[in-house]
Amino acid sequence: MKITIFGTGCPKCIMLENLAKQAVAELNLAEATVEHEYDIERIIEEGIMSTPALKIDGSIMCAGRLPSLDELKSWLKN
């Protein structure tokens, strides 16, 4: 499972990265990787117009907001 956080490094983007890592740890998803894309041009290429954003295995799950830990964990379970 590949999880990508999109954001230029603002506090909310960092918070989303930490939430994703926490969710992965709590669910014991050893096969999951969490990456953070900081490059604004690459973010725009993905079609993301507001950050933070989260992509799981090729699907944008949210953009422009922070999901709750429970919401994030439910996405990772499915």
TORBA-441131 format. One record per atom (N, C-alpha, C, O, CB): residue in one letter; atom name; x, y, z. Coordinates in nm, 4 decimals, padded with zeros to 6 digits. Atoms other than C-alpha are relative to their C-alpha. Glycine has a CB too. Layout:
<atoms>
ATOM residuo atomo u v w
ATOM a CA X Y Z
...
</atoms>
This chain:
<atoms>
ATOM residuo atomo u v w
ATOM m N 00.0850 -00.1171 00.0000
ATOM m CA 00.0000 00.0000 00.0000
ATOM m C 00.0897 00.1235 00.0000
ATOM m O 00.1837 00.1336 00.0788
ATOM m CB -00.0968 -00.0002 00.1224
ATOM k N -00.0784 -00.1233 00.0100
ATOM k CA 00.1376 00.3397 -00.0989
ATOM k C -00.0884 00.1183 00.0389
ATOM k O -00.1942 00.1407 -00.0201
ATOM k CB 00.0575 00.0188 -00.1443
ATOM i N 00.0718 -00.1170 -00.0496
ATOM i CA 00.0221 00.6494 00.0889
ATOM i C 00.0875 00.1210 -00.0291
ATOM i O 00.2048 00.1250 00.0082
ATOM i CB -00.0333 -00.0122 00.1542
ATOM t N -00.0758 -00.1210 00.0327
ATOM t CA 00.1266 00.9904 -00.0404
ATOM t C -00.0715 00.1208 00.0583
ATOM t O -00.1917 00.1393 00.0390
ATOM t CB 00.0176 00.0155 -00.1540
ATOM i N 00.0486 -00.1262 -00.0537
ATOM i CA 00.0821 01.3185 00.1428
ATOM i C 00.0490 00.1083 -00.0948
ATOM i O 00.1658 00.1089 -00.1339
ATOM i CB 00.0494 00.0247 00.1485
ATOM f N -00.0368 -00.1117 00.0867
ATOM f CA 00.0794 01.6298 -00.0756
ATOM f C -00.0112 00.1294 00.0784
ATOM f O -00.1160 00.1593 00.1356
ATOM f CB -00.0894 00.0046 -00.1267
ATOM g N -00.0002 -00.1287 -00.0669
ATOM g CA 00.1760 01.9644 00.0722
ATOM g C 00.1414 00.0549 00.0038
ATOM g O 00.2388 -00.0203 00.0010
ATOM g CB -00.0577 -00.0118 00.1419
ATOM t N -00.1298 -00.0656 00.0089
ATOM t CA 00.4572 02.2160 00.0735
ATOM t C 00.0739 00.0105 00.1320
ATOM t O 00.1824 00.0683 00.1379
ATOM t CB -00.0173 00.1353 -00.0561
ATOM g N -00.0677 -00.0004 -00.1286
ATOM g CA 00.5415 02.1716 00.4399
ATOM g C -00.0667 00.0844 00.1071
ATOM g O -00.0069 00.1106 00.2115
ATOM g CB 00.1374 00.0469 -00.0184
ATOM c N 00.0730 -00.0784 -00.0993
ATOM c CA 00.2797 02.3769 00.6221
ATOM c C -00.0350 -00.0897 00.1202
ATOM c O -00.0279 -00.2122 00.1098
ATOM c CB -00.1294 00.0624 -00.0627
ATOM p N 00.0320 00.0805 -00.1184
ATOM p CA 00.1756 02.2662 00.9724
ATOM p C -00.1090 -00.1053 -00.0242
ATOM p O -00.0990 -00.2161 00.0286
ATOM p CB -00.0433 00.0910 00.1119
ATOM k N 00.1061 00.0980 00.0258
ATOM k CA -00.1414 02.0943 00.8449
ATOM k C 00.0514 -00.1168 -00.0844
ATOM k O 00.0095 -00.2308 -00.0648
ATOM k CB -00.1186 00.0675 -00.0706
ATOM c N -00.0571 00.1066 00.0824
ATOM c CA 00.0569 01.8988 00.5852
ATOM c C 00.0843 -00.0942 00.0854
ATOM c O 00.0786 -00.2160 00.0690
ATOM c CB 00.0853 00.0594 -00.1141
ATOM i N -00.0818 00.0804 -00.0908
ATOM i CA 00.3003 01.7811 00.8517
ATOM i C -00.0912 -00.0807 00.0924
ATOM i O -00.0635 -00.1972 00.1211
ATOM i CB 00.0963 00.0903 00.0828
ATOM m N 00.0936 00.0690 -00.0872
ATOM m CA 00.0070 01.6934 01.0776
ATOM m C -00.0637 -00.1195 -00.0719
ATOM m O -00.0820 -00.2254 -00.0120
ATOM m CB -00.1084 00.0968 00.0487
ATOM l N 00.0586 00.1094 00.0769
ATOM l CA -00.1488 01.4817 00.8005
ATOM l C 00.1005 -00.1139 -00.0170
ATOM l O 00.0639 -00.2311 -00.0076
ATOM l CB -00.0472 00.0502 -00.1375
ATOM e N -00.1031 00.1032 00.0110
ATOM e CA 00.1790 01.2985 00.7480
ATOM e C 00.0110 -00.0790 00.1309
ATOM e O 00.0191 -00.2018 00.1295
ATOM e CB 00.1362 00.0635 -00.0362
ATOM n N -00.0087 00.0660 -00.1296
ATOM n CA 00.1989 01.2248 01.1206
ATOM n C -00.1233 -00.0860 00.0273
ATOM n O -00.1116 -00.1954 00.0825
ATOM n CB 00.0171 00.1034 00.1107
ATOM l N 00.1230 00.0788 -00.0158
ATOM l CA -00.1655 01.1088 01.1252
ATOM l C 00.0062 -00.1282 -00.0820
ATOM l O -00.0329 -00.2349 -00.0347
ATOM l CB -00.1226 00.0827 -00.0414
ATOM a N -00.0098 00.1174 00.0872
ATOM a CA -00.1007 00.8740 00.8343
ATOM a C 00.0953 -00.1028 00.0608
ATOM a O 00.0655 -00.2223 00.0618
ATOM a CB 00.0479 00.0407 -00.1417
ATOM k N -00.0960 00.0909 -00.0630
ATOM k CA 00.2032 00.7258 01.0080
ATOM k C -00.0589 -00.0636 00.1253
ATOM k O -00.0358 -00.1814 00.1522
ATOM k CB 00.1293 00.0743 00.0348
ATOM q N 00.0638 00.0537 -00.1197
ATOM q CA 00.0045 00.6863 01.3295
ATOM q C -00.1033 -00.1065 -00.0371
ATOM q O -00.1090 -00.2120 00.0260
ATOM q CB -00.0663 00.1130 00.0809
ATOM a N 00.1010 00.0960 00.0438
ATOM a CA -00.2813 00.5108 01.1465
ATOM a C 00.0644 -00.1288 -00.0494
ATOM a O 00.0171 -00.2380 -00.0177
ATOM a CB -00.0868 00.0607 -00.1099
ATOM v N -00.0724 00.1180 00.0497
ATOM v CA -00.0381 00.2757 00.9707
ATOM v C 00.0530 -00.0824 00.1173
ATOM v O 00.0430 -00.2051 00.1175
ATOM v CB 00.1171 00.0423 -00.0933
ATOM a N -00.0551 00.0698 -00.1167
ATOM a CA 00.1260 00.1915 01.3037
ATOM a C -00.1101 -00.0683 00.0803
ATOM a O -00.0952 -00.1837 00.1207
ATOM a CB 00.0770 00.0981 00.0895
ATOM e N 00.1084 00.0562 -00.0798
ATOM e CA -00.2028 00.1377 01.4872
ATOM e C -00.0673 -00.1189 -00.0685
ATOM e O -00.1180 -00.2092 -00.0020
ATOM e CB -00.1028 00.1070 00.0293
ATOM l N 00.0614 00.1102 00.0751
ATOM l CA -00.3316 -00.0905 01.2105
ATOM l C 00.1016 -00.1095 -00.0340
ATOM l O 00.0665 -00.2096 -00.0965
ATOM l CB -00.0637 00.0531 -00.1286
ATOM n N -00.1067 00.0975 00.0280
ATOM n CA 00.0017 -00.2785 01.1896
ATOM n C 00.0114 -00.0320 -00.1491
ATOM n O 00.0191 -00.1486 -00.1881
ATOM n CB -00.0249 -00.1289 00.0782
ATOM l N -00.0092 00.0166 00.1453
ATOM l CA 00.0232 -00.2238 00.8134
ATOM l C 00.1466 00.0039 -00.0413
ATOM l O 00.1960 00.1050 -00.0912
ATOM l CB -00.0815 00.1104 -00.0746
ATOM a N -00.1438 00.0069 00.0266
ATOM a CA 00.3815 -00.3374 00.7669
ATOM a C 00.0328 00.0250 -00.1470
ATOM a O 00.1416 00.0733 -00.1785
ATOM a CB 00.0541 -00.1355 00.0421
ATOM e N -00.0268 -00.0156 00.1429
ATOM e CA 00.3488 -00.3290 00.3874
ATOM e C -00.0240 00.1430 -00.0496
ATOM e O 00.0072 00.1745 -00.1644
ATOM e CB -00.0864 -00.0962 -00.0789
ATOM a N 00.0330 -00.1371 00.0410
ATOM a CA 00.2369 00.0371 00.3820
ATOM a C 00.1229 00.0903 00.0051
ATOM a O 00.2058 00.0805 00.0956
ATOM a CB -00.1110 00.0574 00.0894
ATOM t N -00.1031 -00.1034 00.0001
ATOM t CA 00.4722 00.3194 00.2868
ATOM t C -00.0683 00.1359 00.0009
ATOM t O -00.1718 00.1548 -00.0630
ATOM t CB 00.0948 -00.0143 -00.1233
ATOM v N 00.0523 -00.1365 -00.0056
ATOM v CA 00.4098 00.6853 00.3655
ATOM v C 00.1055 00.0913 -00.0592
ATOM v O 00.2186 00.0968 -00.0108
ATOM v CB -00.0368 00.0427 00.1469
ATOM e N -00.0899 -00.0953 00.0655
ATOM e CA 00.5677 00.9437 00.1355
ATOM e C -00.0615 00.1389 00.0080
ATOM e O -00.1829 00.1526 00.0231
ATOM e CB 00.0269 -00.0402 -00.1484
ATOM h N 00.0482 -00.1380 -00.0012
ATOM h CA 00.5411 01.3231 00.1347
ATOM h C 00.0547 00.0704 -00.1240
ATOM h O 00.1760 00.0802 -00.1430
ATOM h CB 00.0433 00.0746 00.1315
ATOM e N -00.0383 -00.0741 00.1208
ATOM e CA 00.5440 01.5158 -00.1932
ATOM e C -00.0100 00.1494 00.0304
ATOM e O -00.1188 00.2017 00.0545
ATOM e CB -00.0910 -00.0389 -00.1228
ATOM y N -00.0072 -00.1431 -00.0315
ATOM y CA 00.6564 01.8764 -00.1327
ATOM y C 00.0006 00.0884 -00.1250
ATOM y O -00.0309 00.2071 -00.1162
ATOM y CB 00.1242 00.0281 00.0822
ATOM d N -00.0181 -00.0780 00.1231
ATOM d CA 00.7098 01.9877 -00.4950
ATOM d C -00.1348 00.0481 -00.0538
ATOM d O -00.2197 -00.0326 -00.0917
ATOM d CB 00.0731 -00.0842 -00.1073
ATOM i N 00.1279 -00.0590 00.0412
ATOM i CA 00.4283 02.2262 -00.5929
ATOM i C -00.0363 -00.0375 -00.1442
ATOM i O -00.1538 -00.0565 -00.1755
ATOM i CB 00.0055 00.1526 00.0141
ATOM e N 00.0298 00.0361 00.1390
ATOM e CA 00.4609 02.1420 -00.9621
ATOM e C -00.0532 -00.1428 -00.0096
ATOM e O -00.1446 -00.1698 -00.0875
ATOM e CB 00.1255 00.0152 -00.0873
ATOM r N 00.0486 00.1386 -00.0010
ATOM r CA 00.4151 01.7705 -00.8930
ATOM r C -00.1387 -00.0079 00.0623
ATOM r O -00.2218 -00.0881 00.0198
ATOM r CB 00.0976 -00.0913 00.0765
ATOM i N 00.1322 -00.0043 -00.0630
ATOM i CA 00.1192 01.8503 -00.6667
ATOM i C -00.1039 00.0438 -00.1022
ATOM i O -00.2114 -00.0154 -00.1115
ATOM i CB -00.0002 00.0956 00.1221
ATOM i N 00.0912 -00.0499 00.1034
ATOM i CA -00.0441 02.0468 -00.9482
ATOM i C -00.0198 -00.1043 -00.1090
ATOM i O -00.1310 -00.1202 -00.1592
ATOM i CB 00.0533 00.1307 -00.0610
ATOM e N 00.0116 00.1067 00.1003
ATOM e CA 00.0300 01.7646 -01.1950
ATOM e C -00.0986 -00.1070 00.0434
ATOM e O -00.1628 -00.1698 -00.0408
ATOM e CB 00.1363 -00.0632 -00.0264
ATOM e N 00.0957 00.0982 -00.0531
ATOM e CA -00.1770 01.5379 -00.9690
ATOM e C -00.1427 00.0534 -00.0047
ATOM e O -00.2376 -00.0209 00.0209
ATOM e CB 00.0367 -00.0377 00.1440
ATOM g N 00.1334 -00.0598 00.0049
ATOM g CA -00.4690 01.7796 -01.0111
ATOM g C -00.0474 00.0506 00.1349
ATOM g O -00.1657 00.0799 00.1525
ATOM g CB -00.0986 -00.0996 -00.0531
ATOM i N 00.0344 -00.0451 -00.1349
ATOM i CA -00.4608 01.8856 -00.6475
ATOM i C 00.0117 00.1519 00.0053
ATOM i O 00.1166 00.2088 -00.0248
ATOM i CB 00.0920 -00.0667 00.1073
ATOM m N 00.0016 -00.1455 -00.0042
ATOM m CA -00.5610 02.2474 -00.5988
ATOM m C 00.0048 00.0563 00.1415
ATOM m O 00.0267 00.1760 00.1596
ATOM m CB -00.1220 00.0506 -00.0695
ATOM s N -00.0128 -00.0463 -00.1378
ATOM s CA -00.5637 02.2647 -00.2186
ATOM s C 00.0629 -00.1102 00.0842
ATOM s O 00.0356 -00.2289 00.0660
ATOM s CB -00.1380 00.0416 00.0579
ATOM t N -00.0715 00.0944 -00.0855
ATOM t CA -00.3455 02.1025 00.0426
ATOM t C -00.0399 00.0249 00.1444
ATOM t O -00.0901 00.1327 00.1762
ATOM t CB 00.1541 00.0130 -00.0180
ATOM p N -00.0632 00.1286 00.0227
ATOM p CA -00.3019 01.9043 00.2502
ATOM p C -00.0917 -00.0931 -00.0782
ATOM p O -00.2138 -00.0773 -00.0789
ATOM p CB 00.0392 -00.0637 00.1324
ATOM a N 00.0759 00.1002 00.0744
ATOM a CA -00.4077 01.6141 00.0320
ATOM a C 00.0614 -00.1370 00.0280
ATOM a O 00.1785 -00.1490 00.0639
ATOM a CB -00.0005 00.0314 -00.1537
ATOM l N -00.0423 00.1358 -00.0296
ATOM l CA -00.3864 01.2391 00.0721
ATOM l C -00.0423 -00.0918 -00.1132
ATOM l O -00.1570 -00.0891 -00.1579
ATOM l CB -00.0585 -00.0481 00.1341
ATOM k N 00.0266 00.0976 00.1062
ATOM k CA -00.3608 00.9681 -00.1930
ATOM k C 00.0379 -00.1375 00.0527
ATOM k O 00.1452 -00.1564 00.1099
ATOM k CB 00.0795 00.0342 -00.1318
ATOM i N -00.0255 00.1382 -00.0405
ATOM i CA -00.3880 00.5961 -00.1202
ATOM i C -00.0108 -00.0870 -00.1238
ATOM i O -00.1159 -00.0934 -00.1875
ATOM i CB -00.0999 -00.0473 00.1116
ATOM d N -00.0038 00.0906 00.1157
ATOM d CA -00.2863 00.3519 -00.3931
ATOM d C -00.0639 00.0605 -00.1251
ATOM d O -00.1443 -00.0035 -00.1928
ATOM d CB -00.0702 -00.1300 00.0343
ATOM g N 00.0439 -00.0628 00.1237
ATOM g CA -00.3566 00.5996 -00.6710
ATOM g C -00.1307 00.0771 00.0068
ATOM g O -00.1681 00.1414 -00.0913
ATOM g CB -00.0123 -00.1021 -00.1021
ATOM s N 00.1274 -00.0711 -00.0140
ATOM s CA -00.6858 00.7436 -00.5375
ATOM s C 00.0148 00.1152 00.0991
ATOM s O 00.0596 00.0956 00.2121
ATOM s CB -00.1119 -00.0968 00.0460
ATOM i N 00.0010 -00.1152 -00.0896
ATOM i CA -00.7098 01.0939 -00.3920
ATOM i C -00.1171 -00.0174 00.0956
ATOM i O -00.2324 -00.0253 00.0533
ATOM i CB -00.0105 00.1354 -00.0796
ATOM m N 00.1031 00.0235 -00.1010
ATOM m CA -00.8998 01.0471 -00.0676
ATOM m C -00.0531 00.1301 00.0590
ATOM m O -00.1705 00.1380 00.0955
ATOM m CB 00.0548 -00.0879 00.1108
ATOM c N 00.0450 -00.1302 -00.0487
ATOM c CA -00.9133 01.4091 00.0499
ATOM c C 00.0996 00.1062 -00.0438
ATOM c O 00.2166 00.0780 -00.0695
ATOM c CB -00.0160 -00.0004 00.1548
ATOM a N -00.0856 -00.1142 00.0345
ATOM a CA -00.7775 01.7520 -00.0360
ATOM a C -00.0567 00.1242 00.0680
ATOM a O -00.1778 00.1460 00.0712
ATOM a CB 00.0090 00.0202 -00.1561
ATOM g N 00.0412 -00.1249 -00.0616
ATOM g CA -00.7856 02.0807 00.1473
ATOM g C -00.0517 -00.0131 00.1417
ATOM g O -00.1060 00.0825 00.1971
ATOM g CB -00.1032 00.0625 -00.0823
ATOM r N 00.0468 00.0188 -00.1379
ATOM r CA -00.8677 01.9306 00.4866
ATOM r C 00.0769 -00.1128 00.0665
ATOM r O 00.1427 -00.1927 -00.0001
ATOM r CB -00.1515 -00.0295 00.0032
ATOM l N -00.0597 00.1080 -00.0773
ATOM l CA -00.7404 01.7047 00.7617
ATOM l C -00.1092 -00.1002 00.0352
ATOM l O -00.2078 -00.0626 00.0986
ATOM l CB 00.0698 00.0543 00.1285
ATOM p N 00.0966 00.1009 -00.0436
ATOM p CA -00.9321 01.3792 00.8020
ATOM p C 00.0266 -00.0348 00.1465
ATOM p O 00.1360 -00.0118 00.1980
ATOM p CB 00.0080 -00.1278 -00.0896
ATOM s N -00.0216 00.0475 -00.1368
ATOM s CA -00.9836 01.2422 01.1503
ATOM s C 00.0819 -00.1286 -00.0064
ATOM s O 00.0915 -00.1915 -00.1118
ATOM s CB -00.1363 -00.0236 00.0746
ATOM l N -00.0762 00.1240 -00.0060
ATOM l CA -00.7677 00.9516 01.2609
ATOM l C -00.0901 -00.1189 -00.0327
ATOM l O -00.0491 -00.2096 -00.1051
ATOM l CB 00.0641 -00.0175 00.1391
ATOM d N 00.0930 00.1103 00.0277
ATOM d CA -01.0722 00.7223 01.2529
ATOM d C -00.0373 -00.0072 -00.1480
ATOM d O -00.0469 -00.1161 -00.2047
ATOM d CB -00.1265 00.0154 00.0844
ATOM e N 00.0316 -00.0033 00.1428
ATOM e CA -01.1622 00.8341 00.8999
ATOM e C 00.1172 -00.0554 -00.0816
ATOM e O 00.0982 -00.1350 -00.1735
ATOM e CB -00.0338 00.1444 -00.0450
ATOM l N -00.1200 00.0460 00.0692
ATOM l CA -00.8068 00.7750 00.7835
ATOM l C 00.0176 -00.1509 00.0165
ATOM l O 00.0493 -00.2208 -00.0797
ATOM l CB 00.1239 00.0741 00.0525
ATOM k N -00.0130 00.1439 -00.0243
ATOM k CA -00.7964 00.4310 00.9444
ATOM k C -00.1046 -00.0788 -00.0791
ATOM k O -00.0750 -00.1879 -00.1277
ATOM k CB -00.0136 -00.0304 00.1501
ATOM s N 00.1026 00.0714 00.0776
ATOM s CA -01.1240 00.3336 00.7742
ATOM s C 00.0397 -00.0072 -00.1471
ATOM s O 00.0129 -00.1083 -00.2120
ATOM s CB -00.1377 00.0692 00.0147
ATOM w N -00.0466 00.0037 00.1386
ATOM w CA -00.9750 00.4263 00.4342
ATOM w C 00.1088 -00.1050 -00.0177
ATOM w O 00.1127 -00.1754 -00.1186
ATOM w CB 00.0519 00.1377 -00.0430
ATOM l N -00.1112 00.0936 00.0098
ATOM l CA -00.6672 00.2180 00.5052
ATOM l C -00.0456 -00.1450 00.0147
ATOM l O 00.0178 -00.2355 -00.0396
ATOM l CB 00.1040 00.0321 00.1053
ATOM k N 00.0531 00.1356 -00.0169
ATOM k CA -00.8729 -00.0850 00.6080
ATOM k C -00.0639 -00.0525 -00.1284
ATOM k O -00.0638 -00.1729 -00.1541
ATOM k CB -00.1022 -00.0027 00.1134
ATOM n N 00.0735 00.0432 00.1213
ATOM n CA -01.0646 -00.0896 00.2782
ATOM n C 00.0878 -00.0179 -00.1182
ATOM n O 00.0399 -00.0535 -00.2259
ATOM n CB -00.1063 00.0979 -00.0347
</atoms>
